Amino acid sequence: MASNQNFRACIAIPPGETLKEHIEDIGMSQKELAKRMGLTEKHISEIINGKASISQETSLKLENVLGIPASFWNKLEANYQETKARIEAEEKINEEIEIAKEIPYSEIARLNWVEPTRRIRDRVVNLRNFFGVASLNLIPDVMPVAFRKSGIKDASALSLAAWLRCGEILAQKINTKPFDRDKLKNAIIEFRKLSIKPPDEFCPVIQEICASCGVALVFVPHFKKTYANGATKWLTPNKAMIQLSLRGSFADIFWFSFFHELGHILLHSKKQVFVTQEKNAENEQQEKEADKFAANELIPDKEYRNFLAKGKITESSIIFFAEKLNIHSGIVVGRLQHDKILKFNQYTHLRTRYTWK
């Protein structure tokens, strides 16, 4: 593979050049060769000028007329076509270099999805393999969701496409049961309980539960300029993917993002792909529905209103309320801060930050 990637072709010499030299050496004209082969002079001229290829049938005729094995002509033709293809590939690499420069290669390499290299041409080839495309120009065609308008000024569609591709690759490696909607709904209570545990304990458990329900849950570190907290995609009619970026590291953000993506799976079409970012210019209504689902499933609306009706909110009341719901206290604080009932500097010490290994 290395020799192929480092190949630098100068010129592709058509086999017709060799044919021309040979008939000149033996004093045979192109007209005479055409007559002996049963071909037109124009066809012979096109072969010699590289405008027509030497077919298997033609190589056998050359063997009969000139006494040079058909395999010789076939090999010349094959080498010529390969060299032409490599030259074209080099030209295409030149076209794709600017695209490769916009993709966060070092972040992908840090996750061991591509080989570390500073050579931009090697990066182009490696990124083609990573995305599973013949050309980097095709990325918008195979990952259109990354190129939707996000409403974020400096967001990078190519960075988002790379982040999503990492999730796809991971999800494809996870064996899941066929999707079971009822089982996933029933698992929500267990998911809430797991929010109390540290990440090294709950991560493998929620992944296992999700897999048993037909959902591949994957964690991919946040890429710069993506502003993505999560994504949802159906890989097959019976297998969904939830991808979380671990962005922000707060426990409440993680769990809200997870439940938000669960909302997309349980509420919305299997044909849609959802990416949850700071701003979602598209699918606004569905994003609101997923937000409402996450908020109500983490903290049931009736319980929340009863809690607020009790009056003054204290640290002990927050902890007691969280324990009653079997959720992390930081989830309660995050909700109260989001709803502007608490200031963003109040009880922030209850909002645990996760450290990801």
N, C-alpha and C positions, 0 to 999 in steps of 0.2 A: 504493500500500500504506500509506503513512504516514497518508493521510487516513482510511483504513478503521480503522487501529489507534487513531487519536486520536478516532474518532467517539464522541460522547456523546449518545445519544438521550434525549429527555425523555418523549415519549409517542407511541404508535402510533395513528394515527387511521384507523379502518376506512373503506373506501370507501362503506359504507352511510350514513355521516354526510352525504357529498356527495349521495347519492341522496335521502335524506330532505329535505335543504334544497331540492333541485330540484323534487320533487313538491309540496312545500308552496308553493313559489313559483308553480307553475302550477295550484294548487288541486286536485291529484289526491290522493285518499286511498290508503292502502296497500291497501285492499280493492279499489279500482278498478284499481290497478297490477297486483295479483295476477291479477285477472280478465283483463286485457288481455295479460298475459304467459303465461297458462296455468299459473300456479304457485299454490301454496296461500298463504293469508295468513300462515301460520306461517313458511313459507320466506322470504317477503319480510321479515317481522319479524326473522328470524335474520340476514339479510343486513344490514339496517339497524343491528342491534345488534352486528355484528361476530362473530356466532356461526357464520355460514356464509359461505363465500367466494363471490366472483363468478367462476363458471366461464366458459370460452370460449363455451359455448352460451348462458349467461345474458347475457353481454355483447352478443351478437348480438341477443337478444330486446330488451334495453334500447335498442339502436340503433334497432330497428324501432319500438318504442313511443314513445320519447322523442326520437328524432332526433339523439342524441348518439353519435358514433362508438364502435364496440366497442373500438377501440384505447385510447380515453380510459379506459374502465372497467378494461380489462386492465392499463393502466399504474398506475392507482390501487391495484388489488389487489396487483400486484407490489411496489410501493413499500411498501405496508402490511405484506406478509409479510416483506420485507427488514428493515424497521424493527423488527418484532417479533423477528426472529432476532437482530438486533444488540443489542436490549435484553436478550434471554436470554443472549447471549454475554457482555455486560457483567456480568450477574449471576454467570455461571459463572467469570469472571475473579476476581471477589471471593472465590469459594469456593477458588480455586487459589492465591491470593496466599501463604497460609501454607506451601503446598508449595514454591512458588518460593523462598521465603526460606531453605529448608533445602538448596537445590541450590547447589553452588559455582559460581555464575554467573561470577564474575571469573576463575576458573581456566579455564573453558570459553572465555570471551571472549579470554583471553590466547593461546589456541591458534587464535583466529580462526574458531571454529565458530559463534559468535553475535556480534551487534553489541554493542559496549560501551554500556551505558545504566544510569542509576540509577533510572529510572522503573520501578517494580515491575510495572505493568500491561504495559508493553512487554516486560519480562522474561518474563512469563507467555506472551505470544504468541510470542516468540522461542524459548522453551524448548519450546513445543508443536511448533514447526517442527523444532527440533533432535532431539527424541525421535521425531518422526513420529507424534504422537498428537493426537486432537481435544481431549483434556483431560489435564492433568497427573495427574488421578486415575487414569488408565489405565496409568501407568508400571509399577506392580506387576504388571499383567496381561501386559504385553509383555516385561518383563524380570524374571521371577520369581526368577531365580538371585540377583539382587542383594538380595533380601529374605529369603533363607534365614537361619536363625540362625547367626551367625558365631562366637559365643562370646567376642567382643571387646566389652567394656562400652560404649565410646563410639564404636563403628563406626557410620557413616551409610550406610544402604541407598541413599538418594537420591544421595549422593556416588559410591558404587560404581556405581550405574546410569549416572550421567553419564560416569564413566571408561570403562565398558564400551561405551557408545554411541559415544564418540570412536573407540574401536578398531574398532567395526563399520563406521563411515563410512569410515575409512581403508582397512580390509580390502576393502570393496566396490569400491574404486577400483583395487585391484591385480589385474592380469590374471595368472591362474595356469593352468598345465596341469592336466588331470584328475589327481586324486590317484593317486599311484603309491607304494604301501607299500614295495616292494622298493627303489626308488630312494631313498626317504627313509632307509631303514635303512643303505644303502650310503654315504649322505652323512655319516653320523655321524663317520667318520674325518676327513673334511675339516673338519667343524665343530670338532673338537677342535684341529686344527692352527691354525685361525683364532683360537683363544683367545689366541695369542701376539701377535697383531697389535693395534694401537690401534683404538678404535671407528670412527674415520673411514675406516679401511681395511676392517675386517671387516663393518660393518653392511650396506653395499650388497651385499657378496658373499653373506652368509648369506640376505639377503632374496631375492636372485636364485636361489640354490640352492633355497630353500624354495618359491619360486613355480614352479620347474621340477618340483617334486614334488607340486604341488597344495596348497601351504600359503601363506597370506598372513601374513607376519610383520610386525607393526606395533609401533611404540614410542610409548607415550603416557606423559608424565610423571606421576609419582605425585600423586594428589589426597589432600588431608588427609582423615582419618577413613575411609580405605578399607582401609588396611593390606594392600594387594594387591601381590604381586610379579608375578603373571601370571594369564593366563586362556586357556582353550581352548574353542573353539566351532566346530561345523560349520555353515558358512553355507549349503552345499548338500551333497548326497551326495558330490560330487567336489571340494569346496573347503573346507578347514579354515582356521581363524584361530588364530594364536598371538599373544597380546597381552602385552607386557612393560612394566612400569612404571618400570624403571631405579631402583627404590627401593633405597637403601642405597649405591649407586654402586660398591661393591667388585666387582672383576672376578669373583671366585669366586661371589658371590651371583648376578650376572647369568647366568653360564654354567650354574650349577646350576638356576636358574629356567627357563632356556631348555630344558635337557635334561629337566627335570621336565615341562614342557608337551609336549615331544616324546613323553614316556612316555604321557601321556594319549591322544595321537593314535594311537600304535601299540598300546596295550594295551586301550583302553576303547571303549565304545559311541559311535557317531556321534550318538546321540540325546541324550547328556548334555552339559551345559555345566559346565565346571570353573573355579572361581576359587580361586587359591592365595593364602591369607592367613596371617597369623601363627598363627592358630588356625583349624582347619577342623572345625567341629562335625559337618558332614555329609560323606558319602563318605569317611569316615576310612580305610577299608581301601584304597580306590582311591588316596587321597593317599599312603599308605604305599608302595603299589606303584610309583607315579610317582617317589617319593623314591628307592626302591631302584634303579629303572631309571637315574635321573640319576647316582646315586653310582657304580654299576657301569660305566656307559658312559663316564663321565669318567675314573674310575680303576678298571680291572678288578679285581675282588675278589682274584684270585690274585696279581696284581702287588702289590696293596696289602699283603697278608699277608706276602709275601716281603720287601717293603721294611721292614715293622715287625720282622720276625724278625732283621734285621741288627743290631739293637741301638740304640745311641745315635743320636739324630736331630740332625743339624747343618744349618746353612744350606747348606753345600755339598752334603750328601746330598739335601736337598730339591730343590735346583736340578738336580742330576744326575738324580734320579728324574723330575722334571717334563720334562726334556729327552728322557729315554728314552721317555716317553709322548706327547711332542709336545703338551703342554698348558702353560698358564700356571702358574708356580710358586705363585702365590697360591691356585690351586685346591687344590693339595696342602696348603698351610698351613691353608686354610679347613676342609678335611676333617679334618685332625689336631686342630684346635681344636674342631670340632664333636664329635669322638669323645673329647674330653677327654684326648688324648694330649699335646697342647700346651696351655699356658695361653693365654688370649686376648690376653696382651700379648707373647707370644713370636713372633718373626719376622713381626710384623704389617707390617713395612716391605716384605715381599714381596707383601703383598696390595694390589695396585695399585688405586687409585680411578680410576674413569672420569669424565671431564668431558664432559658431553653438550651439544652445541650446539643 
